[in-house]
Amino acid sequence: MNESEIFRALADPTRRAVFERLLAGEKNATELREGLAISQPAVSQHIAVLRGAGLVSEARVGRNVNYSVNPDGFAPLFDWLSRYREFWPHRVDRLKKLLREIDQ
């Protein structure tokens, strides 16, 4: 997976809501659908996109399928963000300096 797929998967607000529900722990599709105004097939499609991006894994227990967050799925995003790590401290220091000048 790459960072573009992760951003694309999390761009949809409903998909983010499904993903955030999984942060609380393992759930099946019915549990993920509770409180959302979407159909069971729509939940399945959202889960498929999240799985395709590597953010969600599944475990079959008999006839049931439980989903959980795959923390390793964020590795490409962390790698992408780390390229900008050097950029931010310098920019923040410049912003602090500017704010001090404005206050004086």
GROMACS elastic network, one bead per residue, 0.5 to 0.9 nm:
[ bonds ]
;  ai    aj funct       b0    kb
    1     4     6  0.83105   500
    1     5     6  0.65705   500
    1     6     6  0.76889   500
    1    52     6  0.80943   500
    1    53     6  0.60162   500
    1    54     6  0.66304   500
    1    73     6  0.78335   500
    1    76     6  0.69557   500
    2     5     6  0.56100   500
    2     6     6  0.67086   500
    2     7     6  0.89927   500
    2    53     6  0.78614   500
    2    75     6  0.88084   500
    2    76     6  0.54506   500
    2    77     6  0.72683   500
    2    80     6  0.88364   500
    3     6     6  0.50608   500
    3     7     6  0.61640   500
    3     8     6  0.85032   500
    3    53     6  0.87923   500
    3    74     6  0.82427   500
    3    75     6  0.86808   500
    3    76     6  0.54060   500
    3    78     6  0.85516   500
    3    79     6  0.85466   500
    3    80     6  0.68105   500
    4     7     6  0.51405   500
    4     8     6  0.60124   500
    4     9     6  0.84935   500
    4    77     6  0.84983   500
    5     8     6  0.50000   500
    5     9     6  0.60050   500
    5    10     6  0.85940   500
    5    52     6  0.82099   500
    5    53     6  0.55226   500
    5    54     6  0.88277   500
    6     9     6  0.50791   500
    6    10     6  0.62081   500
    6    11     6  0.84713   500
    6    50     6  0.79935   500
    6    53     6  0.54523   500
    6    54     6  0.78349   500
    6    55     6  0.75857   500
    6    73     6  0.82805   500
    6    74     6  0.76843   500
    6    76     6  0.82958   500
    6    77     6  0.72531   500
    7    10     6  0.52238   500
    7    11     6  0.58848   500
    7    53     6  0.89095   500
    7    77     6  0.84529   500
    8    11     6  0.51334   500
    8    12     6  0.75878   500
    8    49     6  0.89716   500
    8    53     6  0.85107   500
    9    12     6  0.67086   500
    9    15     6  0.71075   500
    9    16     6  0.80991   500
    9    46     6  0.83763   500
    9    49     6  0.60741   500
    9    50     6  0.58338   500
    9    52     6  0.84835   500
    9    53     6  0.65217   500
    9    55     6  0.87097   500
   10    13     6  0.72785   500
   10    14     6  0.88116   500
   10    15     6  0.62195   500
   10    16     6  0.54193   500
   10    19     6  0.82711   500
   10    50     6  0.78596   500
   11    14     6  0.89051   500
   11    15     6  0.76475   500
   11    16     6  0.73424   500
   12    15     6  0.52507   500
   12    16     6  0.62649   500
   12    17     6  0.87444   500
   12    46     6  0.89985   500
   13    16     6  0.50230   500
   13    17     6  0.62130   500
   13    18     6  0.87218   500
   14    18     6  0.62771   500
   14    19     6  0.85910   500
   14    36     6  0.81772   500
   14    38     6  0.88924   500
   14    43     6  0.88992   500
   14    46     6  0.79028   500
   15    18     6  0.50460   500
   15    19     6  0.61182   500
   15    20     6  0.85396   500
   15    43     6  0.83610   500
   15    46     6  0.56335   500
   15    47     6  0.76260   500
   15    49     6  0.84072   500
   15    50     6  0.76012   500
   16    20     6  0.59860   500
   16    21     6  0.85528   500
   17    20     6  0.50792   500
   17    21     6  0.62607   500
   17    22     6  0.87771   500
   17    32     6  0.89078   500
   17    36     6  0.87454   500
   18    21     6  0.52164   500
   18    22     6  0.65795   500
   18    32     6  0.60823   500
   18    33     6  0.78084   500
   18    36     6  0.89101   500
   18    43     6  0.79834   500
   18    46     6  0.77633   500
   18    47     6  0.77896   500
   19    22     6  0.51346   500
   19    23     6  0.66217   500
   19    32     6  0.88187   500
   19    47     6  0.83551   500
   19    50     6  0.77692   500
   19    55     6  0.83113   500
   19    56     6  0.79456   500
   19    68     6  0.86897   500
   19    69     6  0.74153   500
   20    23     6  0.50575   500
   20    24     6  0.72756   500
   21    24     6  0.57101   500
   21    25     6  0.74438   500
   21    26     6  0.87700   500
   21    27     6  0.81543   500
   21    31     6  0.89931   500
   21    32     6  0.66939   500
   22    25     6  0.51703   500
   22    26     6  0.59464   500
   22    27     6  0.65222   500
   22    32     6  0.77563   500
   22    56     6  0.84623   500
   22    67     6  0.72988   500
   22    68     6  0.56488   500
   22    69     6  0.59641   500
   23    26     6  0.79508   500
   23    68     6  0.75634   500
   23    69     6  0.63509   500
   24    27     6  0.87707   500
   25    67     6  0.85527   500
   25    68     6  0.64045   500
   25    69     6  0.78037   500
   26    66     6  0.61528   500
   26    67     6  0.54421   500
   26    69     6  0.76920   500
   27    30     6  0.80363   500
   27    31     6  0.58792   500
   27    32     6  0.64270   500
   27    65     6  0.84088   500
   27    66     6  0.52546   500
   27    67     6  0.53916   500
   27    68     6  0.67172   500
   28    31     6  0.53886   500
   28    32     6  0.62998   500
   28    33     6  0.88016   500
   28    64     6  0.72871   500
   28    65     6  0.58758   500
   28    67     6  0.58341   500
   28    68     6  0.88019   500
   29    33     6  0.61664   500
   29    34     6  0.88702   500
   29    40     6  0.73680   500
   29    43     6  0.66944   500
   29    44     6  0.69522   500
   29    47     6  0.82720   500
   29    65     6  0.76264   500
   29    66     6  0.73784   500
   29    67     6  0.76701   500
   30    33     6  0.51374   500
   30    34     6  0.65413   500
   30    40     6  0.72682   500
   30    43     6  0.85007   500
   31    34     6  0.54049   500
   31    35     6  0.89708   500
   32    35     6  0.82929   500
   32    36     6  0.81088   500
   32    43     6  0.74892   500
   33    36     6  0.54548   500
   33    37     6  0.78813   500
   33    38     6  0.70658   500
   33    39     6  0.76142   500
   33    40     6  0.68741   500
   33    43     6  0.63930   500
   34    37     6  0.83361   500
   35    38     6  0.88258   500
   36    39     6  0.84514   500
   38    41     6  0.82964   500
   38    42     6  0.61344   500
   38    43     6  0.69231   500
   39    42     6  0.51365   500
   39    43     6  0.64310   500
   39    44     6  0.87515   500
   40    43     6  0.51112   500
   40    44     6  0.62968   500
   40    45     6  0.87352   500
   41    45     6  0.62224   500
   41    46     6  0.87047   500
   42    45     6  0.50091   500
   42    46     6  0.62430   500
   42    47     6  0.85883   500
   43    46     6  0.51039   500
   43    47     6  0.61362   500
   43    48     6  0.85361   500
   44    47     6  0.50689   500
   44    48     6  0.60926   500
   44    49     6  0.87433   500
   45    49     6  0.63756   500
   45    50     6  0.87496   500
   46    49     6  0.52121   500
   46    50     6  0.63386   500
   46    51     6  0.86138   500
   47    50     6  0.50378   500
   47    51     6  0.59944   500
   47    52     6  0.84069   500
   47    56     6  0.74609   500
   47    67     6  0.84141   500
   48    51     6  0.50185   500
   48    52     6  0.59634   500
   48    53     6  0.85895   500
   48    56     6  0.86486   500
   49    53     6  0.62670   500
   49    54     6  0.86991   500
   49    55     6  0.89008   500
   50    53     6  0.51565   500
   50    54     6  0.64055   500
   50    55     6  0.53897   500
   50    56     6  0.56513   500
   50    57     6  0.86647   500
   51    55     6  0.56572   500
   51    57     6  0.61318   500
   51    58     6  0.81934   500
   51    70     6  0.88099   500
   52    55     6  0.75908   500
   52    56     6  0.81169   500
   53    56     6  0.78271   500
   53    73     6  0.72259   500
   54    57     6  0.73479   500
   54    69     6  0.89985   500
   54    70     6  0.68551   500
   54    71     6  0.88212   500
   54    72     6  0.78086   500
   54    74     6  0.78003   500
   55    68     6  0.86229   500
   55    69     6  0.59561   500
   55    70     6  0.50379   500
   55    71     6  0.68562   500
   55    72     6  0.75815   500
   55    74     6  0.67711   500
   56    67     6  0.65790   500
   56    68     6  0.56004   500
   56    71     6  0.82299   500
   56    73     6  0.75536   500
   57    66     6  0.84273   500
   57    67     6  0.56925   500
   57    68     6  0.54976   500
   57    69     6  0.62600   500
   57    70     6  0.57190   500
   58    65     6  0.64523   500
   58    66     6  0.55735   500
   58    68     6  0.63877   500
   58    69     6  0.88442   500
   59    64     6  0.84090   500
   59    65     6  0.56676   500
   59    66     6  0.52463   500
   59    67     6  0.64229   500
   59    68     6  0.82552   500
   60    63     6  0.69866   500
   60    64     6  0.58061   500
   60    66     6  0.62883   500
   60    67     6  0.88405   500
   61    64     6  0.52080   500
   61    65     6  0.60621   500
   61    66     6  0.73440   500
   62    65     6  0.78991   500
   69    72     6  0.88540   500
   69    73     6  0.83538   500
   70    73     6  0.54732   500
   70    74     6  0.78894   500
   71    74     6  0.58763   500
   71    75     6  0.78017   500
   72    75     6  0.54791   500
   72    76     6  0.86226   500
   73    76     6  0.71568   500
   73    77     6  0.82595   500
   74    77     6  0.52337   500
   74    78     6  0.62487   500
   74    79     6  0.86780   500
   75    78     6  0.50684   500
   75    79     6  0.61099   500
   75    80     6  0.85674   500
   76    79     6  0.50381   500
   76    80     6  0.61533   500
   76    81     6  0.86490   500
   77    80     6  0.50314   500
   77    81     6  0.61583   500
   77    82     6  0.85577   500
   78    81     6  0.50574   500
   78    82     6  0.60335   500
   78    83     6  0.88646   500
   79    82     6  0.51614   500
   79    83     6  0.68257   500
   80    83     6  0.56377   500
   80    84     6  0.75900   500
   81    84     6  0.55031   500
   81    85     6  0.66915   500
   82    86     6  0.80166   500
   83    86     6  0.72453   500
   83    87     6  0.83325   500
   84    87     6  0.52025   500
   84    88     6  0.67640   500
   85    88     6  0.57863   500
   85    89     6  0.74867   500
   86    89     6  0.64027   500
   86    90     6  0.73860   500
   87    90     6  0.59235   500
   87    91     6  0.65166   500
   87    92     6  0.89563   500
   88    91     6  0.50504   500
   88    92     6  0.60134   500
   88    93     6  0.85078   500
   89    92     6  0.51315   500
   89    93     6  0.61194   500
   89    94     6  0.86320   500
   90    93     6  0.51643   500
   90    94     6  0.62921   500
   90    95     6  0.86916   500
   91    94     6  0.51026   500
   91    95     6  0.61994   500
   91    96     6  0.86870   500
   92    96     6  0.61317   500
   92    97     6  0.85663   500
   93    96     6  0.51067   500
   93    97     6  0.62125   500
   93    98     6  0.86264   500
   94    97     6  0.51001   500
   94    98     6  0.61687   500
   94    99     6  0.86552   500
   95    98     6  0.50336   500
   95    99     6  0.61411   500
   95   100     6  0.86206   500
   96    99     6  0.51221   500
   96   100     6  0.62125   500
   96   101     6  0.86709   500
   97   100     6  0.51689   500
   97   101     6  0.63062   500
   97   102     6  0.87234   500
   98   101     6  0.51011   500
   98   102     6  0.62368   500
   98   103     6  0.87128   500
   99   102     6  0.50244   500
   99   103     6  0.61963   500
   99   104     6  0.87897   500
  100   103     6  0.51258   500
  100   104     6  0.64460   500
  101   104     6  0.53345   500
